[in-house]
Amino acid sequence: MRSVFKRREALSPRHVPKTLPHRQKHLDMLRSLFSEFLERPKEAYQKVVQIYGPTGSGKTCTAMRFGVEFEEEARRKGVPLKFVHVNCKLGVDSTYALYQAVLQKVSPESLGRGYSPSEMLRQTMFHLKRTGIYMLLVVDDVDYLVRALREKRGETGVIFDLTRLNEMHLGESRQVAGVIFTAKDASFRELLDPAEVSSLGSVILRLPPYTSEQLADILAERVEEAFRPGAVGDDVVEFVADLAAGKQYNPGDCRFALDILLTAGMIADSEWAERVRLDHVRMAAAEWFDGISTEDLMELDEHELLVLRATADALRLNEKAYVTTKEIWEYYEMACATKELKPLSYDKVREYVHDLHCRGLIHRSKKGVSIVGAPVRDLSRVIPHH
């Protein structure tokens, strides 16, 4: 049996797609900010940009996509430019590690000579000046680095250094087109000296969390890249988008949505399934949301169990991500008839649905009622009809 995947790495957080839905406006702003450099590289001043946004809002992808395109555009105009990206969360927790990472990408042959941090920075600038190459630097998750420097080492000054790179050789050519810093928010600035805060300037791009509709657009494009045609339906894409947009902590997290999709695909492969089903998403989400335990079920009375069972049956038999309270009521009535029980009123069942939602056993949103903490086929099996 073949895999549901075509190119699994397209779901990786490090994958930078060719198009970025709902971040085009921010890319256009970056292009506008740096357009002067492409026209007059020798005269342009170093730009400093801050990109803020919560986890999974597309900070890295936006900065990376711009960097790659800016490097290509510079090449087309005959401007030799190197795009350098450093992710501080990948082992860069000191000034030494940061400047070493930058030097390694600019002039790898210069490494291994026992340079101090300031010497490595000077060596980087010397290499750029000697070769005539310009640099665009992206420092990803700079808030992580600033906190590590202040809390672990008591170091300061790294922001000041990076925003003043062109001033190392005053009166000479300016080899740094700009520095882009990304961070979750501006709170790291409280740890900086006033001079460093001032050097950051006030050019800020804020990326809001994605909405469910925006996440669905992004996931649809990633599905085309990552999965075989027909392996993931629109219902699965929309369900995953809803789950990510409706999270209590950090809603709208695209990285979370991609993780759920990847896990659901792996579960589908482990079952030799032809396509990713809604239940595969529920199983993947159970790892992240609170799953439904036997203990949870034991705390429910007979009618609460029947309402939960009716919800699972309605979802399973209709093969939908969401059902209405009316559909749950209809399946609940059938379950009561099987057990020869007198059904509760529709209003009472609606109250039970609300209560089960408050307990975290079902998920209620504008689109209807769903179950996230367990696959519905399993719930239909473990909650008996009689």
N, C-alpha and C positions, 0 to 999 in steps of 0.2 A: 504493500500500500504506500502510495507517495505522500509526501508531507504536504500540509496545508500551506507551508511557507514557500516562497520563491527566493526571497532575500531577507533573511531574518534581521540582519544588521541595520536595515532601514528603520527599525523600531528602537535602536539604541539612542540614548540621550546625546551621544557624541556624533550621531549622524546629522549632517547639515543639508537639508533638502534644497533643491534648486529654487523653489518658490516658498515664500512664507506667508500663507494666508493670514490676513488681519494684522500684519506687521509691516505692510508696504508703506504706510504713512511714515513710520519711524525710520525705515530705510531711506525714504526720500529726504527726510530731514537730515540724515547723516550725509547723504550725497550733496545736499545743498551746502552744509557746513564745510565740507572738504573740497568743494568745486574750485575754489580759488587756488588751492595747491596744484591741481592738475594744469591750470593755465599758466601759473608763475611759480613753479616749485622753489626757485632760489630766493624768492622774495617773501613767500608766505610764512606767517608766524605759526608756531606749534599750537595746534588746537588741543584743548582738554575737554573731554565729554564724559559725563556720568550717566549710566543707564541703570535705573532702579526698577525693581519689580520682584514680586514674590517668586518662590520656587515654581518652576514649570510655566513661567509667563513668557518664555522665549528670549531671555536676555542673551544667553550664549549663542543661540542660533542667529539672532539679529546681528550681533557683533561679528560673528564668524562670516555670515553671508555677505555683510558689507565689506569686511576685510578682503575676502576672496575676490569679490567683484571690483573693489577699488584697485587691487593689485593688477587685475586684468586690464582695467581701463587705463591705468598708468602705463602699462606695457604698450597698449595700442597707441598711446600718445608719445611713445619714446622716452618715458620717464622711468628710470630703473628704481623700482620700489619693492621692498620686502615687507610682507605682512607677518608679524610675529604675534602669536597668541600664547599666553601663559595662564594656566588654570591654577589658582592658588590652593585649591582643595586637593590637588594631586601632589602632595609632598612639598609644597612651597610654603614654608612657615617661618622663614627667616629672610633677612635682607640678602644674606649670602646666597641662599637657594634661589631667590628671585633673580638676582643679577647674573648668577651662573646660568640659569635657564635662558635668559635673554641672550647672553654671550654665546651659548651653545648653538642657538638658532641663527645668530648673525655671523659668527666666526668660530666654528667648532675647532678649527686648528689651533686657536689661541688658548684652549682649555688645558688644564693640567700643569700650569706653570706656577702654582702657589700664590695666585693673586688674592689680595684682600677684596672685600666687596666694592670699595670705591675704585680700586684698580681695575676690576672687571668692568665696571661701568665706563671708565675712561677708555679701556681697551675696545669696548663696543663702539663708542663714538669715534675713536681713532680709525677703526676698520671701516666704518661707514664713510668717514671723510676721505680716507685713502682710496676707496673703491668708487666713490661718487654715488653710492646707493643710498636711497632714502628709506626710512622705516616708519611703518604704522604699527603701533604697539597696543595690544588689547590685554589688559590685566583683569582676568575674570575672577569673581568672588574676592575682590580686594578687601571687603569687610572682614572676611575670615583671616586674611593676612594681618591686617591692622590689629585685630584683637589678639592674635597669636604673638605678635611683636610686643604689644603693650603688656599682656598678662604673663607671658612666659619669659620674655627677655628684657622688658623695659626699654626696648628700642623705639626710636621715633625718627622721622626725617625721610622715610622712603617715598612718601607722596611728594614732598618738596623736591627731592632728587629727580623723580620721574617727570614732574611738570616743568622742570627747568633744564632739561637735557641739552637744548640748543644753546644755553648760556655757558656751557662748559668751555666753549671756544669762542669767546665774544669777538664780534667783528668778522667772523669767518662764516663759511656756508652753514646753513641750517639743514641738518640731515634728517630731522625727525618731523614728519608730517603731523603727527598727533598721537595722543594717548587716550584710549577709551577705557574707563574703569566701569566694571559692573558690580552691583551689590544688591542685596535684598531691599535695603532702604537706606536712608541717610543717617541712621543712628551711629554708625561707626565714626562719623565726623566729630562726635563728642569726645573721642579719644585722641584727636589730633591737636597739635599746637595751633594757635591762631594763624600763624604764617602759612601752615600747611592747608588749613581750611580755605584761606584766601587764595592760595595757589590753585586750588581745584576749580575756581571760577564758578560760574552760575549757569553753564550750559548743561541742562538736565533733561533726559528723556525718561518719562515714567511709563512703564508698561503695565496696564491693568490686568487683572486675572481674566482668563478667557471665559466667555459664556458657554453654555451648553451647545448653542448653534455654531459658535466659532470652533469649538473643539471638534464637533462633527465634521466640519469642513476640513480641518487639519488631518483628522484620523482617516477620512475618505481618501486623501492624497497618499498618506502613508500606507494604507491598505493596498493601494495599487502598486506601490513599490515593493511591499514586503510579502504579500500573499498571492497565491495562485488565483487566477480569475474565478469568481464564483465561490471562493472559500469563505468569504466574510460578507454577510448581507447587510443592508442598510439598517435593519432592526438591531443588529449587534453593535454597529458603529454608534447609533443614537443612544443605545443603552449605556455603553461605556462612557460616552460623552456626558450623559446625565449623571452617572455615578461620580465622575470626576468634578463636575460643576456643583454637585450637591453635597460634597464632603463638608463636614463641620469645620475641620482644620484645613486651612489653605485651599478653599474651593477654587475650581478653575485651573487645577494643576495638570498641565499637558503631559508632564513626565510620568505622573501617576497613571493617566489614561493609557499611555504607551506601554507601561509596565503591565497593566491589566490585560491589554490586548495581546501582548507577547505571552503572558502566562496562560491565557485562554487558548491561544494557538498551540502551546506546548501540551496542554491537557488534551486538546483535540487529537494531536498526533499520538499521544500515549494510548488513546482509545481507538486508534486507527480510523478516526472519523474523516469523512470526506470534506466536512466543512465545520467551521466554528459555530457552535450553537449558543443560545442564550444561557443554557445551563452551564456551559464551559466558563462563561463570564461570571456567573454566580459563584462557581467553585473558585475561580481566581480571586474574586472580590472577597470571599470568605476569609482569605488570608489577611486582608487589610481591614475589613470591617469586622465587628464582633460577630463570630459565627453563632449558629443556633446549636446549643448543647442539649444533651439529654436532660440535664438539670432544669434548663429553661422550660422544656416540654412538661416536666413533672409538676411545675408550679402552676400550670394552666388547668382550669376546670374543664368539664366535658364540652361545654358549648364553645369556650375559647379555643380548645383543640380543634373542634369541628370547623370553626371560622378560619383557623390557620390552614387546616387541611383543604378547605374549600378554595382558599386563595391559591394554594399550591396546585390543586387540580385545574382551576380555571386557567392559570398561567401555562401549565403543562399541556393541557388538551387543546388550548387555543394557539399554542406556540407563539405567545406574545410576550413582550417585555413588561407590559402593564395591562391590568384589567381594571374594570370599574367596580365600585362597591356593589352595584346592581348585579353584576356577573357573579361576584362572590356570594351574594345573597341567594342567587339561583342555585349554585352548587351546594351551598349550605343547606338549603331546603331539601335537596336530593339526598344529602348525607343524613339528615334527620329522618327522612322517610325510610331509608334503609335500616336505620336503628330503631324505627318506630318511636321516635321522640317528637314531642310537640315543638315546632320551631319557634324561636324567639321572633319578636317583631323586627321589621326592616331597620327601624331607628335604633333598636338595641344592638343589632349586628353592626350598624355603622359606628356605634360607641365602642364595640369590641375591636373594630378595625383601628380606630384611633388609639385605643389602649395598647394594642399589639405594636403599633408604630412607636408609641412612647417607650415601650420596653425594648425596642430595637429588633424585634422579630420580623417585622415587615417594614417596607420602605414606601412612604406615601409622598407623592409630589403632585405638581400641577397636571402631569400626564396620566396619573392614576396610581394604582397600588401595585407594588412589586415585592419580590423577596430577593434579598442580596446575600444573606448570611449562610445559605446552603442551596444546593441544587434542588429544584422543585420535585424532580423524580424521586430523590431520596426521601424528601418529606412526605410525599404521597405514600411511600412504602412504610415509613416508620410510625406514621399516625394512622392507626387502624380505623376502618369504617365501622366495624362492629366490636 
